[in-house]
Amino acid sequence: MPSREQTVVDAVRLFEEAEYSSGLSASNECPVYKAAYERIYRQTRREHLLYYVVTNEYAPARLNKMLDDPCVDGVVHVHKKAPVEVCGLNGRLVRLMDLEDFINATFSW
């Protein structure tokens, strides 16, 4: 069974091949990564690929677009307090994960 690191490498390679041949943009990467993972590992593993977006975006419309994407499992902001508290962009943006919290969560995977 391949390691987690090899899984990521394989998924990135498949995505890069698909991106090159079809002109995909960053806005639709998630379905491609998840489909590639499912093609490679669905017979040997029962787990699913979690897809997180790490961003430094401040525009509420762009952040909401990421949060609304059903394919994306989570949106991680490099400094959550900046758009949520300092800039006053609260409400739905509270669902953002702070980068520090995301890194801490990876230790339990």
C-alpha positions as CSV (number, residue, x, y, z in Angstrom):
1,M,0.0,0.0,0.0
2,P,1.5,3.4,-0.9
3,S,2.4,5.9,1.8
4,R,0.4,9.1,2.3
5,E,3.2,11.1,0.8
6,Q,3.1,9.0,-2.3
7,T,-0.6,9.4,-2.5
8,V,-0.2,13.2,-2.6
9,V,2.6,13.0,-5.2
10,D,0.5,10.8,-7.4
11,A,-2.5,13.1,-7.1
12,V,-0.5,16.2,-7.9
13,R,1.1,14.5,-10.9
14,L,-2.3,13.4,-12.3
15,F,-3.7,16.9,-11.7
16,E,-0.8,18.5,-13.5
17,E,-1.3,16.2,-16.4
18,A,-5.0,17.0,-16.5
19,E,-4.4,20.7,-16.0
20,Y,-1.9,20.8,-18.9
21,S,-4.1,19.0,-21.3
22,S,-7.4,20.8,-20.4
23,G,-6.4,24.3,-19.3
24,L,-7.9,23.9,-15.8
25,S,-7.8,26.9,-13.4
26,A,-7.4,27.0,-9.6
27,S,-11.2,27.4,-9.2
28,N,-11.9,23.8,-10.3
29,E,-8.9,21.9,-9.0
30,C,-10.8,20.1,-6.2
31,P,-12.9,17.8,-8.3
32,V,-9.9,16.8,-10.4
33,Y,-7.8,15.9,-7.3
34,K,-10.6,14.0,-5.7
35,A,-11.4,12.1,-8.9
36,A,-7.8,11.2,-9.4
37,Y,-7.5,10.0,-5.9
38,E,-10.6,7.8,-6.2
39,R,-9.3,6.3,-9.5
40,I,-6.0,5.3,-7.9
41,Y,-7.0,4.2,-4.4
42,R,-10.7,3.4,-4.4
43,Q,-10.0,-0.4,-4.6
44,T,-7.5,-0.4,-1.7
45,R,-8.7,2.3,0.7
46,R,-11.9,3.3,2.2
47,E,-10.9,6.9,3.2
48,H,-11.5,10.0,1.1
49,L,-9.1,12.7,0.1
50,L,-9.7,15.9,2.1
51,Y,-9.3,19.1,0.1
52,Y,-8.4,22.3,1.9
53,V,-7.8,25.7,0.4
54,V,-5.2,27.9,2.0
55,T,-5.6,31.6,1.3
56,N,-4.7,35.1,2.2
57,E,-7.8,36.5,0.5
58,Y,-9.8,39.4,2.1
59,A,-12.6,40.0,-0.4
60,P,-15.8,38.6,1.2
61,A,-17.3,37.5,-2.1
62,R,-14.2,35.4,-3.0
63,L,-14.0,33.9,0.5
64,N,-17.7,33.1,0.4
65,K,-17.3,31.4,-3.0
66,M,-14.6,29.1,-1.5
67,L,-16.7,28.4,1.6
68,D,-19.8,27.6,-0.6
69,D,-17.9,25.1,-2.8
70,P,-19.3,21.7,-1.9
71,C,-16.1,19.9,-3.0
72,V,-13.9,21.9,-0.7
73,D,-13.6,20.4,2.8
74,G,-12.3,23.6,4.5
75,V,-10.9,27.0,3.9
76,V,-7.8,28.0,5.8
77,H,-6.8,31.6,6.1
78,V,-3.2,32.5,6.9
79,H,-4.5,34.8,9.7
80,K,-8.2,34.4,10.4
81,K,-8.4,37.3,12.7
82,A,-7.5,39.8,10.0
83,P,-10.6,39.3,7.8
84,V,-13.0,38.2,10.5
85,E,-12.2,40.6,13.4
86,V,-10.0,43.4,12.2
87,C,-11.7,44.0,8.9
88,G,-15.1,43.3,10.3
89,L,-16.0,40.6,7.8
90,N,-17.7,38.3,10.2
91,G,-20.9,36.2,9.9
92,R,-20.3,33.3,7.5
93,L,-16.5,34.0,7.4
94,V,-16.3,32.6,11.0
95,R,-16.2,29.2,9.3
96,L,-12.7,30.0,8.1
97,M,-9.9,28.0,9.8
98,D,-6.8,29.7,11.1
99,L,-3.6,28.4,9.6
100,E,-2.2,27.6,13.1
101,D,-5.4,25.6,14.0
102,F,-5.1,23.7,10.6
103,I,-1.5,22.8,11.3
104,N,-2.3,21.6,14.8
105,A,-5.2,19.5,13.4
106,T,-2.9,17.7,10.9
107,F,-1.1,16.0,13.8
108,S,-4.3,13.9,14.4
109,W,-4.5,12.6,10.9
